[in-house]
Structure formats: C-alpha cells, structure tokens
Amino acid sequence: MRIFSVMCMIAAVAVSCGRRPEAENEAPWIVDRFDDIKVIRYEVPGFEQLPLQEKELIYYLSEAAKCGRDILFDQNFKYNLPIRRTLETIYEHYEGDRTVPEWAALEKYLKKMWFANGIHHHYSNDKFVPEFTEEYFRTVASTIPDERFGELNGLFEEVCTAIFDPTLYKTKLNQAAGDDLIATSSNNYYAGVTQADAERFYADMAAADAGNPEPVSYGLNSQLTKTDGRLQERVWKIGGMYSQAIEKIVYWLKKAAAVAEEPQKTNIEALIAYYETGNLKEFDRYNIGWVKDTVSNVDFVNGFIEDYGDPMGRKASWEANVNFMDREACHRTEVISENAQWFEDHSPVAPEYRKKQVKGVSAKVITVAMLGGDCYPATPIGINLPNADWIRKEYGSKSVTIDNITYAYDKAAHGNGFDEEFVLRAEDRARMEKYGKLADDLHTDLHECLGHGSGQLAPGVKGGELKSYGSTLEEARADLFGLYYLGDPKLEELGLVPSFDVAKAGYANYMMNGLMTQLARIEPGKQVEESHMRNRKLIAEWCYEHGADDRVIEWVVQEGKRYVVVNDFEKLRALFGELLHEVQRIKSEGDYEAGKELVERYAVKVDPAVHKEVLERYSALGIEPYGGFVNPEYELVEQDGRIVDVKIAYPANYVGQMLGYAKEYSFLPNRN
Ligand code: ZN
C-alpha cells in the first residue's frame, strides 16, 4: 500500500529544519516544470556518513532499481516503448527549427510521457492529447534518416495511430462498473482476454487451492493471454516475459547479496530465486524475511508490488525503492513514545478522561536513496508492505514515511511565492522558513504517535455515539493534542525543539491554513466536506472567536488582500487546551448534540468572499498540482582495483536523466 501526501498537492508550509548536518547545495529544488507537473530533486542526507559496505549495497540495489524501467512502460501500454523510442530518436536527431510552437508541444508531450511512464496521465489515467498535429509529427520524422530509427521503422504506423487516434486506447485503467474492464483498459496486463475470461481463469486457480491458509498472490507476476482459445500466463521471470530486463536486475541483486549481511543476504537471495523461477512461493518467502528484518539499516523494495494499475486488482506494476533509516527522525518518534504517559498525565482534559496506562506508537522514518519503476518520477511519501493479507496477519507489515521526499516537496513549495502571498509579517515567514518543517513533523508525530491513542471513555459510553461527526471530532482531538504539546516546555526539555519559536511557526501556519488557505482545495460554491479539512477549520474558527476579546488572532486587510495574523501565541496555546478539554469531554461522554453544534457551527460553512479571494490569489501563483523527482547519481570510486568509496551527485536535469536512462537502462525489445 502507498501513502500519498495531501500536503504536497497544495503545500502550505515552506521550510527547513535544523537537524540536517550537510550544507545544502545552491541548485534550485525544482528542476523542470511543464503542463500540470513540477519535477523536483531530492537530497540524501546522511549518505556520506554511511559505512562503505552500506554505500556499496545502496549502489548495487540502485542499479537494480533502474533496470526495470522499461517493464513498467510496457505494462502500462503495449506501444509505450516504440512511442517513447521514436520520440526520443526525433528529439535527439532533429535538425530542423526547434523554435516553433509545434516543436515545443512535441517536447512537452515527451516530457509528460517520461513522467507518466507512458502516454496516459499517471494520475487520471487518460491518454494525453498531443498539441501538435500528426502531419507535423510525420514531417519531422521524415527528416531523420531511417537508420536512426532501425527496427522502429516497422512500427511507425502503429505509433502514429496510438498517439493521434482519439478513439483508441482512451484510458489506461477503466473502473466504470458495467463495462468490460479489461477490454476497455489499455494497459498490457491482459492480451486478447475478456473480463469474464480472466475472472474464470483465476476463480479456477483459487478453487484448486481452496483451504490453503497461505495462498500465493495468483496472477501477480504475469500477463494473461488467449491464443487459439486457450488462456495462458506469460510469467515475468528469467526465461519468460521481460527476461532481458529481469536478467539485469538479478545481475545487480547478486552483487548486492555479496556485500549484504544476514538476514538481508538470505532475503536478497530469495528475491533472486523468485525472479529466476517466477514462483510466487519464493516471493512470499522473500516477503516474510523482509518484514521480519528490522535490523538492516539499508532496505529496499524491488519487484511486482502494487496492483492499482489492474482493474481486476491482480497484476502488479514493477517498482523499486532503495532507502536507509533516518536515525534522527526515528529517535524523535521514539522519544515521544517513551514519554507517552507524561503527556497523557499532563493533558488539559478532565482527569477522569485521561488514560491510566498509555502506550505510544513509534513511526519509522526513512531516507530514500533511489526511486525506480512505478515509484519514479512520481512517488508515494510512505509505504506499507507487504500486501499479502495472510503475511500481514501472521507476520505484520512495515510502515514507513519517507522524510527526504517530504522535505524536498516542502523546499520546492518554498520558492512558489505562497508564503509571500499569504503570510503578512516577515517575522512569521522567517520562523516558518526556519522551523516550519520541524513544527510540521512534530505535530504529525504527536498527532499519530499519541493524539489518537490518548484519552478514555466514560463508563457506559461505547464510541460511535458521535456518528457522522465522529471522524472530524476525532481528527480535531488528535490535532489539538499535537498543537497543545507543540508549545509545551517539555519538548525543549526532551531536546526535540530549540525554543517556543517552533510552536510559533506551526501555530501561525495552522491558523492561516484553517481560516483561509486550505479553501484553495474547495470548488467554488461547495462547503467543507473532508474530515481533516473540517477539523482544521473547526479549530481555527473556534480559536478565532474565543480569542476575539483579546485579539489573539486577527484578520488584517492590506492593499485589498486579507491576511491571518496571530498576535498572542501563548494565549492561542491556552485556547487549544480549552478546546481539547471540550472535544475530549464530547468524545468521552458521547455528547452527540454538543459535537454536532461544534462541527456545524465552525467546520463546514465557507465564507464565499474569502473563498473567492483565496482561489484567485492561489491560481495567480500558477502552482502545479503534481510533483515528481529526479534521482541522485552514484559513482563507485576505485583504487588499485578495490572499491574505496561511493560518490553521490545531484543532477538537476530532467531531460538529461531521462535520455540517460533510455540509453543505459533500456533492455527490452520494442514489443514484448
Ligand atoms: Zn489523524
């Protein structure tokens, strides 16, 4: 399963945090922008300090992570590889006029295709509409010598049809009930197969294995085909479909296994055995070993993992990710968890609603070193694996958040003009800049590790009394717990923050977002529906109203623009405590009427004038809604035939990386 950032769609916090030892390089965070996309680079803090053996392991796993890129292109659509290669050949060799709008449109199309790993949008799944004509495309292609295209010549007509015929291959993934989902989805997981065929084929397979408490994930690693009326799986393995790419992946995995330590060595070998045989039992063996391994500092994902791209939810796209533990961030959540009882005992809620024995949860935080396949360039910010239900039940799962990716999202948001547009006072901007991410991280940690688990119900109250208001009030409770403690001197004492300024950064941002900027995500004329957004509005509006006499929070209008300003951070913290007290009471007593009143009064209704202004100011900033990443580059440093170091570099060139990958990591034939 994947965890996607809500924040990264509309980043509200711009930032940095004090705990990064390395000097940041001066290159811009956003390396390219086109259509609805921005491409960001990410840094890998801590890589240089890793022992040589771990650096080497990361190097080999990273090579393995890049070798399966073509697999994903082919899985997404059977003509993606010839289309991409045709466009790349044109892009590299065209000697005509590159200043005309048609050329810019062609370049944009190719950039979009690289980003989506195919000609369908990575998020909406709709086929891209080219902004250049077929005539232009044919003319440009005709100026390039045939030998440049090689085997692509024979596929040129199919390429043209696929790009330009609007009636064909309209969506990569159709999920409309009633349609034949396989016939109407243009991904390449099935060939010549109807939905009924596929359902029957896998129902038979499951029936033959009925009662097995440890069923494999049938169909996960194959294409289902029908030839002469016979249904058959083409398995993705060495000697099977995609063999040429899988051989390279295995080559690098063997190198990785040679430097890995136990238990990781055995796990990598299990993964190799799976790639060599296609046997899903081996994949389960690998997953069990992987989930049990909590000691290896370097960790990775490499394989056919997520089934979001198959309308039947069976076939998995190829993806990869190499990472290592972010010890400092893990330390943060451990400290919070270890002190869970102190936080509970000092909470501003009524003593009878405090939990007598509370156990915090500590979240694992990782630093990603390489993204590949379906994690590149767009990537989740968190991962929860493995996916097989019985393994999760028997052995648990690993859940991690990727800190350097959220950090890069924040950095990229920083230059987008958002703060300058919506934050009035320079002192607030400076604090957000310095402590915004730390405040955000700590607030999330307190919310997740402690907030939801805190408090207890009155005798006789079962939970569920708050009905449809329950989830908003629950999120408010966890958020308030986090906000209240973000400003507590205890955090300084625990060494988690340098001063109250961290809370000031977090509070100013929270109020601005809750009262104003989050409205950018709401369509004109609509009210606030989503429970996290309702909760933020509830807290912000309630505190605004209850602090009005002391002018704790103020709306300031300057040059016709509205701003939210916090005048008294200490009093605001006290208001958070007061509201937490009340929300906990409502939950503990199951007081439906009071809960309803809070939500309906503060959390739902949108002021149309404020809403209109936010939408206008936001759209004037031109912030792209989707983001993805370029990878760092690693290089082995050798001396007298021995590897003595691994160097890391941060290229800031999206086109260069894509063309480079096409040259160095493209192993599959045009049609598979
Ligand atoms: Zn929550």
Boltz pocket constraint, residues with backbone or C-beta under 6 A from the ligand:
constraints:
  - pocket:
      binder: B
      contacts: [[A, 447], [A, 452], [A, 474], [A, 475], [A, 478]]
      max_distance: 6.0
